[in-house]
């Protein structure tokens, strides 16, 4: 019983972590694109 609880907790944490990483990467890739476009327009 205890094992089942910890397994589901770990998988929940993994799901949350994966989601957080995806959002983080998406947010920063947008920032990076804006930066590149700004540099391009400056030249």
CNS distance restraints for C-alpha pairs under 8 A (distance, minus, plus):
assign (resid   1 and name CA) (resid   5 and name CA) 6.57 0.50 0.50
assign (resid   2 and name CA) (resid   6 and name CA) 6.46 0.50 0.50
assign (resid   3 and name CA) (resid   7 and name CA) 6.14 0.50 0.50
assign (resid   4 and name CA) (resid   8 and name CA) 6.28 0.50 0.50
assign (resid   5 and name CA) (resid   9 and name CA) 6.19 0.50 0.50
assign (resid   6 and name CA) (resid  10 and name CA) 6.09 0.50 0.50
assign (resid   7 and name CA) (resid  11 and name CA) 6.23 0.50 0.50
assign (resid   8 and name CA) (resid  12 and name CA) 6.04 0.50 0.50
assign (resid   9 and name CA) (resid  13 and name CA) 6.21 0.50 0.50
assign (resid  10 and name CA) (resid  14 and name CA) 6.18 0.50 0.50
assign (resid  11 and name CA) (resid  15 and name CA) 6.21 0.50 0.50
assign (resid  12 and name CA) (resid  16 and name CA) 6.28 0.50 0.50
assign (resid  13 and name CA) (resid  17 and name CA) 6.00 0.50 0.50
assign (resid  14 and name CA) (resid  18 and name CA) 6.03 0.50 0.50
assign (resid  15 and name CA) (resid  19 and name CA) 6.20 0.50 0.50
assign (resid  16 and name CA) (resid  20 and name CA) 6.11 0.50 0.50
assign (resid  17 and name CA) (resid  21 and name CA) 6.11 0.50 0.50
assign (resid  18 and name CA) (resid  22 and name CA) 6.19 0.50 0.50
assign (resid  19 and name CA) (resid  23 and name CA) 6.23 0.50 0.50
assign (resid  20 and name CA) (resid  24 and name CA) 6.01 0.50 0.50
assign (resid  21 and name CA) (resid  25 and name CA) 6.05 0.50 0.50
assign (resid  22 and name CA) (resid  26 and name CA) 6.05 0.50 0.50
assign (resid  23 and name CA) (resid  27 and name CA) 6.01 0.50 0.50
assign (resid  24 and name CA) (resid  28 and name CA) 6.23 0.50 0.50
assign (resid  25 and name CA) (resid  29 and name CA) 5.96 0.50 0.50
assign (resid  26 and name CA) (resid  30 and name CA) 6.29 0.50 0.50
assign (resid  27 and name CA) (resid  31 and name CA) 6.45 0.50 0.50
assign (resid  28 and name CA) (resid  32 and name CA) 6.03 0.50 0.50
assign (resid  29 and name CA) (resid  33 and name CA) 6.13 0.50 0.50
assign (resid  30 and name CA) (resid  34 and name CA) 6.31 0.50 0.50
assign (resid  31 and name CA) (resid  35 and name CA) 6.24 0.50 0.50
assign (resid  32 and name CA) (resid  36 and name CA) 6.20 0.50 0.50
assign (resid  33 and name CA) (resid  37 and name CA) 6.12 0.50 0.50
assign (resid  34 and name CA) (resid  38 and name CA) 6.09 0.50 0.50
assign (resid  35 and name CA) (resid  39 and name CA) 6.25 0.50 0.50
assign (resid  36 and name CA) (resid  40 and name CA) 6.11 0.50 0.50
assign (resid  37 and name CA) (resid  41 and name CA) 6.12 0.50 0.50
assign (resid  38 and name CA) (resid  42 and name CA) 6.14 0.50 0.50
assign (resid  39 and name CA) (resid  43 and name CA) 6.55 0.50 0.50
